[in-house]
């Protein structure tokens, strides 16, 4: 299926100098870049991908390149004299909205580079890692590993998962490692206490959800030590920007790709805001007596009432609609899932466990619960921050039962729906008087970055937020003017 996008939403640059995205305005397909074989010649004129890799993509119904994937193809294989040479690996920053194909944007070129290395007759003996991919949770590591395994099926490429509760590495002979920082540090760096990973042939380090990873204190020293020992390209990907990511790139040799409006919810997602009052008493009662009463919902009811009636309305739409409900706290996730189930809406709760408690049973239970949501056995999943990033599960609705601590997490929460060119709906509950669960700071960022009409109960809040923002901008302009006059 063609990936439709507005070229005005795309910017691509090399060292801040804008360049054209390859084939801009045209439909590009992986099939068009298959290496020549027999009498076949690639339609694009560029023979880049092995036939087997493209077949594996086709098996997953992935045919058209998305903008982020075109950018990494161009940066990795189609370099020209206006940017850099093949001999010097360039860094890459990819900022693209949720659900826009970022995972395949780095996996596809890396898998192809691994195939190229295997085909190179000069490379004999056992192979050491060509690429290491880092993510900040085991769930995201597992998701990336599964995608990589699909792409390398039927090839000699070896992919290893290097994360907690997985078997320890027995050797360092593999092509791609998908890593959590903590487990990787057992195999590399000053605190290593297990088999050491050999990075002499390392050419790519991928940092997924880079805005989160860039501020992880444990990762930066490891990254610097890798830089001291090997020359590689660093590829950073996220839907949200943090200035700390620039610490990981060579500012004299890097590509930057931006798709959509940075730090905002994707336009494929319809946003709905609902007024709730967490000080009210729930009107959904009768569980103890068996005489359940739900009544009718009115704006400003308890958040659970709003959730219950929202889910009933979603169910009334028919079909197998799946909904993710996001909360900040694990105890709230459990409570809501259990209460929904008791009142006739089957729900499960999924969240991360503290490292000291994350035994195999907990990990396996989490996998089983996720599987029941993915296969449609359960239609409602109540989750915490664990599932805000990187999970590519088809979801029709997201409900923000509360607001997260940081605005970036709100973007990633909403981004669980409206993925892969599908439309989705994000419903956000708001209690203007409950400052603990509905942070005014986060809400201000939401309204300032949302281009739509807001409900009446938010009118005054929106006006105040925009007025304060305008004053701040004027202050910044005055400061800039004073500084310029000094010079």
C-alpha positions as a Markdown table, in Angstrom:
| # | Residue | x | y | z |
|---|---|---|---|---|
| 1 | Unk | 0.0 | 0.0 | 0.0 |
| 2 | Unk | 1.2 | 3.5 | -0.9 |
| 3 | Unk | 2.2 | 5.7 | 2.0 |
| 4 | Unk | 0.5 | 9.0 | 1.4 |
| 5 | Unk | 2.2 | 12.1 | 2.9 |
| 6 | Unk | 2.5 | 15.8 | 2.2 |
| 7 | Unk | 6.0 | 16.7 | 1.1 |
| 8 | Unk | 5.6 | 20.0 | 2.9 |
| 9 | Unk | 5.7 | 18.1 | 6.2 |
| 10 | Unk | 9.2 | 16.7 | 5.4 |
| 11 | Unk | 12.5 | 18.3 | 5.9 |
| 12 | Unk | 15.8 | 16.6 | 5.2 |
| 13 | Unk | 19.2 | 18.1 | 5.7 |
| 14 | Unk | 22.9 | 17.3 | 5.9 |
| 15 | Unk | 24.7 | 19.4 | 8.5 |
| 16 | Unk | 21.7 | 21.8 | 8.6 |
| 17 | Unk | 21.9 | 22.4 | 4.8 |
| 18 | Unk | 18.6 | 21.3 | 3.3 |
| 19 | Unk | 18.7 | 18.6 | 0.7 |
| 20 | Unk | 16.1 | 16.9 | -1.4 |
| 21 | Unk | 14.6 | 13.6 | -0.3 |
| 22 | Unk | 15.2 | 11.0 | -2.9 |
| 23 | Unk | 12.3 | 10.6 | -5.3 |
| 24 | Unk | 10.3 | 13.4 | -3.6 |
| 25 | Unk | 6.7 | 13.4 | -4.7 |
| 26 | Unk | 7.0 | 9.9 | -6.2 |
| 27 | Unk | 5.8 | 6.6 | -4.9 |
| 28 | Unk | 8.8 | 4.5 | -4.0 |
| 29 | Unk | 8.7 | 0.7 | -3.4 |
| 30 | Unk | 11.3 | -1.6 | -1.9 |
| 31 | Unk | 10.8 | -3.8 | -5.0 |
| 32 | Unk | 12.3 | -0.9 | -7.1 |
| 33 | Unk | 15.6 | -1.2 | -5.3 |
| 34 | Unk | 16.3 | -4.9 | -5.6 |
| 35 | Unk | 19.8 | -5.8 | -6.7 |
| 36 | Unk | 20.1 | -7.0 | -10.3 |
| 37 | Unk | 19.8 | -10.7 | -10.9 |
| 38 | Unk | 19.5 | -12.8 | -14.1 |
| 39 | Unk | 17.9 | -10.3 | -16.6 |
| 40 | Unk | 16.3 | -8.2 | -13.9 |
| 41 | Unk | 17.3 | -4.6 | -13.5 |
| 42 | Unk | 15.9 | -2.4 | -10.7 |
| 43 | Unk | 13.3 | 0.2 | -11.8 |
| 44 | Unk | 15.0 | 2.9 | -9.6 |
| 45 | Unk | 18.4 | 2.4 | -11.2 |
| 46 | Unk | 19.8 | 1.5 | -7.8 |
| 47 | Unk | 20.4 | -2.1 | -6.8 |
| 48 | Unk | 20.5 | -1.9 | -3.0 |
| 49 | Unk | 18.4 | -4.7 | -1.4 |
| 50 | Unk | 18.8 | -8.5 | -1.6 |
| 51 | Unk | 15.8 | -10.3 | -3.1 |
| 52 | Unk | 15.2 | -12.2 | 0.2 |
| 53 | Unk | 15.0 | -9.1 | 2.3 |
| 54 | Unk | 12.4 | -7.6 | 0.0 |
| 55 | Unk | 10.5 | -10.9 | 0.0 |
| 56 | Unk | 10.5 | -10.8 | 3.8 |
| 57 | Unk | 9.1 | -7.3 | 3.8 |
| 58 | Unk | 6.4 | -8.3 | 1.3 |
| 59 | Unk | 5.4 | -11.2 | 3.5 |
| 60 | Unk | 4.6 | -8.5 | 6.2 |
| 61 | Unk | 2.7 | -6.5 | 3.6 |
| 62 | Unk | 5.3 | -3.8 | 3.6 |
| 63 | Unk | 5.9 | -2.6 | 0.1 |
| 64 | Unk | 6.1 | 1.2 | -0.1 |
| 65 | Unk | 8.9 | 3.1 | 1.5 |
| 66 | Unk | 7.8 | 5.7 | 4.1 |
| 67 | Unk | 9.6 | 9.1 | 4.3 |
| 68 | Unk | 11.8 | 8.1 | 7.2 |
| 69 | Unk | 12.8 | 4.9 | 5.4 |
| 70 | Unk | 13.6 | 6.8 | 2.2 |
| 71 | Unk | 15.8 | 9.1 | 4.3 |
| 72 | Unk | 17.8 | 6.2 | 5.8 |
| 73 | Unk | 18.1 | 4.5 | 2.4 |
| 74 | Unk | 19.5 | 7.8 | 1.0 |
| 75 | Unk | 21.9 | 8.4 | 3.9 |
| 76 | Unk | 23.2 | 4.8 | 3.9 |
| 77 | Unk | 23.3 | 3.8 | 0.3 |
| 78 | Unk | 22.7 | 6.8 | -2.0 |
| 79 | Unk | 25.3 | 9.3 | -0.8 |
| 80 | Unk | 26.8 | 11.7 | -3.3 |
| 81 | Unk | 29.5 | 14.3 | -3.4 |
| 82 | Unk | 27.2 | 17.0 | -2.0 |
| 83 | Unk | 27.1 | 15.3 | 1.4 |
| 84 | Unk | 29.8 | 12.8 | 2.3 |
| 85 | Unk | 31.7 | 9.8 | 1.1 |
| 86 | Unk | 31.1 | 6.1 | 1.5 |
| 87 | Unk | 34.3 | 5.9 | 3.5 |
| 88 | Unk | 33.0 | 8.1 | 6.3 |
| 89 | Unk | 29.9 | 6.9 | 8.1 |
| 90 | Unk | 27.4 | 9.7 | 8.8 |
| 91 | Unk | 25.3 | 10.0 | 11.9 |
| 92 | Unk | 21.5 | 10.2 | 11.5 |
| 93 | Unk | 18.7 | 11.9 | 13.5 |
| 94 | Unk | 15.2 | 10.8 | 12.7 |
| 95 | Unk | 12.3 | 12.8 | 14.3 |
| 96 | Unk | 9.1 | 11.4 | 13.0 |
| 97 | Unk | 5.5 | 11.1 | 14.3 |
| 98 | Unk | 4.4 | 8.0 | 16.1 |
| 99 | Unk | 3.5 | 5.1 | 13.8 |
| 100 | Unk | 5.5 | 6.4 | 10.8 |
| 101 | Unk | 7.8 | 3.4 | 10.3 |
| 102 | Unk | 10.8 | 4.4 | 12.3 |
| 103 | Unk | 11.7 | 0.9 | 13.4 |
| 104 | Unk | 12.0 | -0.4 | 9.8 |
| 105 | Unk | 13.8 | 2.9 | 8.9 |
| 106 | Unk | 16.9 | 1.6 | 10.8 |
| 107 | Unk | 16.4 | -2.1 | 10.6 |
| 108 | Unk | 16.1 | -2.5 | 6.8 |
| 109 | Unk | 19.4 | -0.7 | 5.9 |
| 110 | Unk | 21.2 | -2.5 | 8.8 |
| 111 | Unk | 20.0 | -5.9 | 7.7 |
| 112 | Unk | 21.1 | -5.2 | 4.2 |
| 113 | Unk | 24.5 | -4.1 | 5.4 |
| 114 | Unk | 24.8 | -7.3 | 7.2 |
| 115 | Unk | 23.9 | -9.2 | 4.0 |
| 116 | Unk | 26.5 | -7.2 | 2.1 |
| 117 | Unk | 29.2 | -8.2 | 4.7 |
| 118 | Unk | 28.3 | -11.9 | 4.5 |
| 119 | Unk | 28.5 | -11.7 | 0.7 |
| 120 | Unk | 32.0 | -10.1 | 0.9 |
| 121 | Unk | 34.4 | -12.9 | 0.3 |
| 122 | Unk | 37.1 | -11.0 | 2.1 |
| 123 | Unk | 35.3 | -11.5 | 5.4 |
| 124 | Unk | 36.2 | -14.9 | 6.7 |
| 125 | Unk | 35.8 | -16.6 | 10.0 |
| 126 | Unk | 33.3 | -15.8 | 12.7 |
| 127 | Unk | 31.5 | -12.4 | 12.5 |
| 128 | Unk | 31.3 | -9.9 | 15.4 |
| 129 | Unk | 28.5 | -7.3 | 15.7 |
| 130 | Unk | 28.0 | -4.9 | 12.9 |
| 131 | Unk | 25.1 | -3.2 | 14.7 |
| 132 | Unk | 23.9 | -2.6 | 18.2 |
| 133 | Unk | 20.4 | -1.3 | 18.9 |
| 134 | Unk | 19.5 | 0.2 | 22.3 |
| 135 | Unk | 16.1 | 0.7 | 23.8 |
| 136 | Unk | 15.1 | 1.8 | 27.3 |
| 137 | Unk | 12.7 | -1.0 | 28.3 |
| 138 | Unk | 12.7 | -4.7 | 27.9 |
| 139 | Unk | 9.3 | -4.5 | 26.2 |
| 140 | Unk | 10.7 | -2.3 | 23.5 |
| 141 | Unk | 13.8 | -4.4 | 23.1 |
| 142 | Unk | 11.6 | -7.5 | 22.6 |
| 143 | Unk | 9.5 | -5.6 | 20.0 |
| 144 | Unk | 12.5 | -4.5 | 18.0 |
| 145 | Unk | 14.1 | -8.0 | 18.2 |
| 146 | Unk | 10.9 | -9.6 | 16.9 |
| 147 | Unk | 10.8 | -7.2 | 13.9 |
| 148 | Unk | 14.5 | -7.9 | 13.2 |
| 149 | Unk | 13.8 | -11.7 | 13.3 |
| 150 | Unk | 11.1 | -11.3 | 10.7 |
| 151 | Unk | 13.5 | -9.4 | 8.4 |
| 152 | Unk | 16.4 | -11.9 | 8.6 |
| 153 | Unk | 14.2 | -15.0 | 8.2 |
| 154 | Unk | 15.9 | -17.4 | 5.7 |
| 155 | Unk | 19.2 | -15.5 | 5.8 |
| 156 | Unk | 22.5 | -16.4 | 7.6 |
| 157 | Unk | 22.2 | -13.2 | 9.8 |
| 158 | Unk | 22.3 | -13.8 | 13.5 |
| 159 | Unk | 20.4 | -11.5 | 15.8 |
| 160 | Unk | 20.8 | -11.6 | 19.6 |
| 161 | Unk | 18.6 | -10.1 | 22.3 |
| 162 | Unk | 20.7 | -8.7 | 25.1 |
| 163 | Unk | 18.3 | -7.9 | 27.9 |
| 164 | Unk | 17.2 | -9.0 | 31.3 |
| 165 | Unk | 15.8 | -12.4 | 31.8 |
| 166 | Unk | 17.1 | -13.7 | 28.5 |
| 167 | Unk | 20.0 | -16.3 | 28.4 |
| 168 | Unk | 23.4 | -14.8 | 28.8 |
| 169 | Unk | 25.6 | -14.5 | 25.7 |
| 170 | Unk | 27.8 | -17.5 | 25.1 |
| 171 | Unk | 29.9 | -15.8 | 22.5 |
| 172 | Unk | 30.2 | -12.5 | 20.6 |
| 173 | Unk | 29.7 | -14.0 | 17.2 |
| 174 | Unk | 26.5 | -12.4 | 15.9 |
| 175 | Unk | 25.5 | -9.6 | 13.4 |
| 176 | Unk | 22.9 | -7.5 | 15.3 |
| 177 | Unk | 22.4 | -7.1 | 19.0 |
| 178 | Unk | 19.2 | -5.6 | 20.4 |
| 179 | Unk | 20.1 | -4.4 | 23.9 |
| 180 | Unk | 18.9 | -2.9 | 27.1 |
| 181 | Unk | 21.5 | -0.7 | 28.7 |
| 182 | Unk | 21.8 | -2.6 | 32.0 |
| 183 | Unk | 22.4 | -6.0 | 30.5 |
| 184 | Unk | 24.7 | -4.7 | 27.8 |
| 185 | Unk | 26.9 | -3.2 | 30.6 |
| 186 | Unk | 27.4 | -6.8 | 31.9 |
| 187 | Unk | 29.2 | -7.5 | 28.6 |
| 188 | Unk | 30.9 | -4.2 | 27.9 |
| 189 | Unk | 32.6 | -1.4 | 29.8 |
| 190 | Unk | 34.2 | -1.0 | 33.2 |
| 191 | Unk | 31.5 | -3.0 | 35.0 |
| 192 | Unk | 31.5 | -5.9 | 32.6 |
| 193 | Unk | 31.4 | -9.3 | 34.5 |
| 194 | Unk | 30.4 | -11.7 | 31.7 |
| 195 | Unk | 31.5 | -12.6 | 28.2 |
| 196 | Unk | 32.8 | -9.4 | 26.6 |
| 197 | Unk | 31.2 | -8.1 | 23.3 |
| 198 | Unk | 33.8 | -7.5 | 20.6 |
| 199 | Unk | 33.0 | -4.3 | 18.8 |
| 200 | Unk | 36.0 | -4.2 | 16.4 |
| 201 | Unk | 33.7 | -4.4 | 13.4 |
| 202 | Unk | 30.9 | -2.3 | 14.8 |
| 203 | Unk | 29.5 | 0.1 | 12.2 |
| 204 | Unk | 26.1 | 1.2 | 13.5 |
| 205 | Unk | 24.7 | 2.1 | 16.9 |
| 206 | Unk | 21.0 | 2.8 | 17.0 |
| 207 | Unk | 19.4 | 4.6 | 19.9 |
| 208 | Unk | 15.6 | 4.2 | 19.7 |
| 209 | Unk | 13.4 | 6.6 | 21.7 |
| 210 | Unk | 16.4 | 8.8 | 21.7 |
| 211 | Unk | 14.9 | 11.6 | 23.8 |
| 212 | Unk | 14.5 | 9.1 | 26.6 |
| 213 | Unk | 17.8 | 7.4 | 26.2 |
| 214 | Unk | 19.8 | 10.6 | 25.8 |
| 215 | Unk | 19.1 | 11.5 | 29.4 |
| 216 | Unk | 19.9 | 8.1 | 30.8 |
| 217 | Unk | 23.0 | 8.5 | 33.0 |
| 218 | Unk | 24.0 | 4.9 | 32.7 |
| 219 | Unk | 24.1 | 4.9 | 28.9 |
| 220 | Unk | 26.2 | 8.0 | 28.1 |
| 221 | Unk | 29.5 | 6.6 | 29.6 |
| 222 | Unk | 29.0 | 3.3 | 27.8 |
| 223 | Unk | 28.4 | 5.1 | 24.5 |
| 224 | Unk | 31.6 | 7.2 | 25.0 |
| 225 | Unk | 33.6 | 4.0 | 25.7 |
| 226 | Unk | 32.2 | 2.5 | 22.5 |
| 227 | Unk | 33.3 | 5.6 | 20.6 |
| 228 | Unk | 36.8 | 5.3 | 22.0 |
| 229 | Unk | 37.0 | 1.7 | 20.7 |
| 230 | Unk | 35.3 | 1.8 | 17.3 |
| 231 | Unk | 34.2 | 4.0 | 14.5 |
| 232 | Unk | 30.5 | 3.8 | 13.8 |
| 233 | Unk | 27.5 | 5.7 | 12.7 |
| 234 | Unk | 25.0 | 6.7 | 15.4 |
| 235 | Unk | 21.4 | 6.7 | 14.4 |
| 236 | Unk | 18.9 | 8.3 | 16.8 |
| 237 | Unk | 15.1 | 8.0 | 16.4 |
| 238 | Unk | 12.1 | 9.4 | 18.3 |
| 239 | Unk | 8.8 | 11.2 | 17.9 |
| 240 | Unk | 9.8 | 13.9 | 20.4 |
| 241 | Unk | 12.9 | 16.1 | 20.5 |
| 242 | Unk | 15.3 | 16.6 | 23.4 |
| 243 | Unk | 18.4 | 18.8 | 23.0 |
| 244 | Unk | 20.5 | 16.2 | 24.7 |
| 245 | Unk | 20.4 | 14.0 | 21.5 |
| 246 | Unk | 22.9 | 16.4 | 19.9 |
| 247 | Unk | 25.6 | 15.1 | 22.3 |
| 248 | Unk | 25.5 | 11.8 | 20.4 |
| 249 | Unk | 26.2 | 13.1 | 16.8 |
| 250 | Unk | 29.1 | 14.5 | 14.9 |
| 251 | Unk | 27.8 | 18.0 | 14.1 |
| 252 | Unk | 30.1 | 18.1 | 11.1 |
| 253 | Unk | 28.8 | 14.9 | 9.5 |
| 254 | Unk | 25.1 | 14.1 | 10.2 |
| 255 | Unk | 21.8 | 13.8 | 8.5 |
| 256 | Unk | 18.6 | 15.1 | 10.1 |
| 257 | Unk | 15.2 | 14.0 | 9.0 |
| 258 | Unk | 11.9 | 15.6 | 10.3 |
| 259 | Unk | 8.4 | 14.4 | 9.4 |
| 260 | Unk | 5.3 | 16.1 | 10.7 |
| 261 | Unk | 5.2 | 18.7 | 13.5 |
| 262 | Unk | 7.8 | 18.0 | 16.2 |
| 263 | Unk | 6.5 | 17.4 | 19.7 |
| 264 | Unk | 2.9 | 17.1 | 18.7 |
| 265 | Unk | 0.3 | 14.4 | 18.4 |
| 266 | Unk | 0.1 | 13.0 | 14.8 |
| 267 | Unk | -2.7 | 14.5 | 12.6 |
| 268 | Unk | -4.1 | 11.0 | 12.0 |
| 269 | Unk | -5.3 | 11.0 | 15.6 |
| 270 | Unk | -8.6 | 12.7 | 16.5 |
| 271 | Unk | -8.4 | 14.2 | 20.0 |
| 272 | Unk | -11.4 | 14.4 | 22.4 |
| 273 | Unk | -11.3 | 16.1 | 25.8 |
| 274 | Unk | -13.7 | 15.1 | 28.5 |
| 275 | Unk | -14.4 | 16.9 | 31.8 |
| 276 | Unk | -14.2 | 14.7 | 34.9 |
| 277 | Unk | -14.4 | 15.4 | 38.7 |
| 278 | Unk | -12.3 | 13.0 | 40.8 |
| 279 | Unk | -13.9 | 14.4 | 44.0 |
| 280 | Unk | -17.3 | 13.0 | 43.0 |
| 281 | Unk | -18.5 | 9.6 | 44.2 |
| 282 | Unk | -18.9 | 7.0 | 41.4 |
| 283 | Unk | -22.5 | 6.4 | 40.5 |
| 284 | Unk | -21.7 | 2.9 | 39.1 |
| 285 | Unk | -22.7 | 0.7 | 42.1 |
| 286 | Unk | -24.3 | -2.6 | 43.2 |
| 287 | Unk | -21.4 | -5.0 | 42.7 |
| 288 | Unk | -21.7 | -6.3 | 46.3 |
| 289 | Unk | -25.5 | -6.9 | 46.1 |
| 290 | Unk | -25.5 | -8.1 | 42.5 |
| 291 | Unk | -28.0 | -5.3 | 41.6 |
| 292 | Unk | -25.7 | -3.3 | 39.4 |
| 293 | Unk | -26.7 | 0.3 | 38.6 |
| 294 | Unk | -24.8 | 2.4 | 36.0 |
| 295 | Unk | -27.2 | 5.2 | 35.2 |
| 296 | Unk | -26.4 | 7.7 | 32.5 |
| 297 | Unk | -23.3 | 9.7 | 32.3 |
| 298 | Unk | -23.1 | 13.5 | 32.6 |
| 299 | Unk | -20.0 | 15.7 | 32.1 |
| 300 | Unk | -18.1 | 16.2 | 35.3 |
| 301 | Unk | -18.7 | 12.7 | 36.8 |
| 302 | Unk | -16.0 | 10.6 | 38.5 |
| 303 | Unk | -13.2 | 9.4 | 36.0 |
| 304 | Unk | -14.2 | 5.8 | 36.4 |
| 305 | Unk | -17.8 | 6.6 | 35.4 |
| 306 | Unk | -16.4 | 8.5 | 32.3 |
| 307 | Unk | -14.3 | 5.5 | 31.5 |
| 308 | Unk | -17.1 | 3.0 | 31.9 |
| 309 | Unk | -19.5 | 4.9 | 29.7 |
| 310 | Unk | -16.8 | 5.7 | 27.1 |
| 311 | Unk | -16.0 | 2.0 | 26.7 |
| 312 | Unk | -19.6 | 1.1 | 26.4 |
| 313 | Unk | -20.0 | 3.7 | 23.6 |
| 314 | Unk | -16.9 | 2.2 | 21.9 |
| 315 | Unk | -18.4 | -1.3 | 22.2 |
| 316 | Unk | -21.7 | 0.0 | 20.7 |
| 317 | Unk | -19.8 | 0.9 | 17.5 |
| 318 | Unk | -19.5 | -2.8 | 16.7 |
| 319 | Unk | -16.5 | -4.7 | 15.4 |
| 320 | Unk | -13.4 | -5.6 | 17.4 |
| 321 | Unk | -12.4 | -2.2 | 18.7 |
| 322 | Unk | -9.4 | -2.3 | 21.0 |
| 323 | Unk | -8.7 | 0.4 | 23.6 |
| 324 | Unk | -5.6 | 1.2 | 25.6 |
| 325 | Unk | -6.3 | 3.1 | 28.9 |
| 326 | Unk | -3.2 | 4.9 | 30.3 |
| 327 | Unk | -2.6 | 5.7 | 33.9 |
| 328 | Unk | 0.4 | 6.9 | 35.9 |
| 329 | Unk | 0.3 | 4.4 | 38.7 |
| 330 | Unk | 0.4 | 0.6 | 38.7 |
| 331 | Unk | -2.0 | 0.3 | 41.6 |
| 332 | Unk | -4.5 | 2.4 | 39.7 |
| 333 | Unk | -4.0 | 0.2 | 36.6 |
| 334 | Unk | -4.8 | -3.0 | 38.6 |
| 335 | Unk | -7.8 | -1.3 | 40.3 |
| 336 | Unk | -9.4 | -0.1 | 37.1 |
| 337 | Unk | -8.9 | -3.3 | 35.2 |
| 338 | Unk | -10.3 | -5.4 | 38.0 |
| 339 | Unk | -13.3 | -3.0 | 38.5 |
| 340 | Unk | -14.1 | -2.9 | 34.8 |
| 341 | Unk | -14.0 | -6.7 | 34.6 |
| 342 | Unk | -16.3 | -6.9 | 37.7 |
| 343 | Unk | -18.8 | -4.6 | 36.0 |
| 344 | Unk | -18.8 | -6.6 | 32.8 |
| 345 | Unk | -16.1 | -5.1 | 30.7 |
| 346 | Unk | -13.2 | -7.5 | 30.5 |
| 347 | Unk | -9.9 | -5.7 | 31.0 |
| 348 | Unk | -6.3 | -6.5 | 31.8 |
| 349 | Unk | -3.5 | -4.4 | 33.3 |
| 350 | Unk | 0.1 | -4.4 | 32.1 |
| 351 | Unk | 3.0 | -2.6 | 33.5 |
| 352 | Unk | 6.7 | -2.9 | 34.3 |
| 353 | Unk | 8.0 | -4.5 | 37.5 |
| 354 | Unk | 11.0 | -3.1 | 39.4 |
| 355 | Unk | 14.2 | -4.8 | 38.3 |
| 356 | Unk | 14.6 | -6.7 | 41.6 |
| 357 | Unk | 11.1 | -8.2 | 41.2 |
| 358 | Unk | 11.1 | -8.8 | 37.4 |
| 359 | Unk | 11.5 | -12.5 | 37.6 |
| 360 | Unk | 10.7 | -14.8 | 34.7 |
| 361 | Unk | 7.1 | -15.5 | 35.9 |
| 362 | Unk | 6.3 | -11.8 | 35.9 |
| 363 | Unk | 7.8 | -11.4 | 32.4 |
| 364 | Unk | 5.9 | -14.4 | 31.0 |
| 365 | Unk | 2.7 | -13.3 | 32.6 |
| 366 | Unk | 3.1 | -9.9 | 31.0 |
| 367 | Unk | 3.7 | -11.6 | 27.6 |
| 368 | Unk | 0.5 | -13.7 | 28.0 |
| 369 | Unk | -1.6 | -10.7 | 28.9 |
| 370 | Unk | -0.3 | -8.7 | 25.9 |
| 371 | Unk | -0.9 | -11.7 | 23.7 |
| 372 | Unk | -4.6 | -11.8 | 24.8 |
| 373 | Unk | -5.0 | -8.2 | 23.9 |
| 374 | Unk | -3.2 | -8.6 | 20.5 |
| 375 | Unk | -5.3 | -11.6 | 19.5 |
| 376 | Unk | -8.5 | -9.8 | 20.5 |
| 377 | Unk | -9.5 | -12.1 | 23.5 |
| 378 | Unk | -9.5 | -8.9 | 25.6 |
| 379 | Unk | -10.5 | -5.6 | 24.1 |
| 380 | Unk | -9.4 | -3.2 | 26.9 |
| 381 | Unk | -5.8 | -2.9 | 28.2 |
| 382 | Unk | -4.9 | -0.7 | 31.1 |
| 383 | Unk | -1.3 | 0.3 | 31.0 |
| 384 | Unk | 1.3 | 2.5 | 32.6 |
| 385 | Unk | 4.4 | 4.2 | 31.0 |
| 386 | Unk | 5.8 | 0.8 | 30.0 |
| 387 | Unk | 3.6 | 0.7 | 26.8 |
| 388 | Unk | 3.7 | 4.4 | 25.9 |
| 389 | Unk | 6.6 | 3.9 | 23.5 |
| 390 | Unk | 7.6 | 1.6 | 20.7 |
| 391 | Unk | 4.8 | -1.0 | 20.9 |
| 392 | Unk | 3.2 | -1.5 | 17.5 |
| 393 | Unk | -0.2 | -3.0 | 18.4 |
| 394 | Unk | -3.2 | -1.9 | 16.4 |
| 395 | Unk | -5.4 | 0.1 | 18.7 |
| 396 | Unk | -8.5 | 2.0 | 17.8 |
| 397 | Unk | -8.8 | 4.2 | 20.9 |
| 398 | Unk | -6.5 | 5.6 | 23.6 |
| 399 | Unk | -8.0 | 6.9 | 26.8 |
| 400 | Unk | -5.9 | 9.1 | 29.0 |
| 401 | Unk | -7.4 | 8.4 | 32.4 |
| 402 | Unk | -5.0 | 10.9 | 33.9 |
| 403 | Unk | -2.2 | 13.0 | 32.5 |
| 404 | Unk | 1.4 | 11.8 | 32.5 |
| 405 | Unk | 4.2 | 13.7 | 34.3 |
| 406 | Unk | 5.8 | 14.9 | 31.1 |
| 407 | Unk | 4.2 | 16.2 | 27.9 |
| 408 | Unk | 6.4 | 14.0 | 25.7 |
| 409 | Unk | 4.8 | 10.9 | 27.3 |
| 410 | Unk | 1.4 | 12.3 | 26.4 |
| 411 | Unk | 2.4 | 12.4 | 22.7 |
| 412 | Unk | 3.7 | 8.8 | 23.0 |
| 413 | Unk | 0.5 | 7.6 | 24.8 |
| 414 | Unk | -1.7 | 9.1 | 22.0 |
| 415 | Unk | 0.7 | 7.6 | 19.5 |
| 416 | Unk | -0.4 | 4.1 | 20.3 |
| 417 | Unk | -3.3 | 4.7 | 17.9 |
| 418 | Unk | -3.5 | 6.3 | 14.5 |
| 419 | Unk | -0.5 | 4.2 | 13.3 |
| 420 | Unk | 0.5 | 2.8 | 9.9 |
| 421 | Unk | -1.8 | 5.3 | 8.0 |
| 422 | Unk | -4.8 | 4.3 | 10.0 |
| 423 | Unk | -6.9 | 6.9 | 11.9 |
| 424 | Unk | -7.4 | 6.7 | 15.6 |
| 425 | Unk | -9.0 | 8.5 | 18.5 |
| 426 | Unk | -7.4 | 9.7 | 21.8 |
| 427 | Unk | -9.8 | 10.6 | 24.6 |
| 428 | Unk | -8.3 | 12.6 | 27.4 |
| 429 | Unk | -9.9 | 13.2 | 30.8 |
| 430 | Unk | -9.3 | 16.5 | 32.4 |
| 431 | Unk | -10.0 | 17.6 | 36.0 |
| 432 | Unk | -8.9 | 21.3 | 36.3 |
| 433 | Unk | -9.0 | 21.1 | 40.1 |
| 434 | Unk | -7.0 | 17.9 | 40.6 |
| 435 | Unk | -3.5 | 19.2 | 40.1 |
| 436 | Unk | -1.8 | 16.0 | 41.1 |
| 437 | Unk | -3.4 | 13.7 | 38.4 |
| 438 | Unk | -4.0 | 16.4 | 35.8 |
| 439 | Unk | -0.8 | 18.6 | 35.7 |
| 440 | Unk | -1.6 | 22.1 | 34.6 |
| 441 | Unk | 1.9 | 22.3 | 33.1 |
| 442 | Unk | 1.3 | 19.3 | 30.9 |
| 443 | Unk | -2.2 | 20.5 | 30.0 |
| 444 | Unk | -0.8 | 23.9 | 28.9 |
| 445 | Unk | 1.6 | 22.1 | 26.6 |
| 446 | Unk | -1.2 | 20.0 | 25.2 |
| 447 | Unk | -3.4 | 23.0 | 24.3 |
| 448 | Unk | -0.5 | 25.0 | 22.9 |
| 449 | Unk | 0.4 | 22.2 | 20.6 |
| 450 | Unk | -3.1 | 21.1 | 19.6 |
| 451 | Unk | -4.7 | 22.8 | 16.6 |
| 452 | Unk | -8.4 | 22.2 | 17.1 |
| 453 | Unk | -11.4 | 23.6 | 18.9 |
| 454 | Unk | -11.6 | 22.7 | 22.6 |
| 455 | Unk | -14.7 | 22.0 | 24.6 |
| 456 | Unk | -16.3 | 24.9 | 26.6 |
| 457 | Unk | -15.0 | 23.8 | 30.0 |
| 458 | Unk | -11.4 | 24.4 | 28.7 |
| 459 | Unk | -12.1 | 27.8 | 27.0 |
| 460 | Unk | -10.7 | 29.9 | 29.9 |
| 461 | Unk | -7.7 | 27.6 | 30.4 |
| 462 | Unk | -6.8 | 27.7 | 26.7 |
| 463 | Unk | -7.1 | 31.5 | 26.6 |
| 464 | Unk | -4.9 | 31.9 | 29.7 |
| 465 | Unk | -2.3 | 29.5 | 28.3 |
| 466 | Unk | -2.1 | 31.2 | 25.0 |
| 467 | Unk | -1.8 | 34.7 | 26.6 |
| 468 | Unk | 1.0 | 33.6 | 28.9 |
| 469 | Unk | 2.8 | 32.0 | 26.0 |
| 470 | Unk | 2.5 | 35.2 | 24.0 |
| 471 | Unk | 4.0 | 37.2 | 26.8 |
| 472 | Unk | 6.9 | 34.8 | 27.2 |
| 473 | Unk | 7.6 | 35.1 | 23.4 |
| 474 | Unk | 7.6 | 38.9 | 23.7 |
| 475 | Unk | 10.1 | 38.7 | 26.6 |
| 476 | Unk | 12.4 | 36.4 | 24.6 |
| 477 | Unk | 12.2 | 38.9 | 21.7 |
| 478 | Unk | 13.1 | 41.8 | 24.0 |
| 479 | Unk | 16.1 | 39.9 | 25.4 |
| 480 | Unk | 17.3 | 39.1 | 21.9 |
| 481 | Unk | 17.0 | 42.7 | 20.9 |
| 482 | Unk | 19.0 | 43.9 | 24.0 |
| 483 | Unk | 21.7 | 41.3 | 23.3 |
| 484 | Unk | 21.9 | 42.4 | 19.6 |
| 485 | Unk | 22.2 | 46.1 | 20.6 |
| 486 | Unk | 25.1 | 45.2 | 22.9 |
| 487 | Unk | 27.0 | 43.9 | 20.0 |
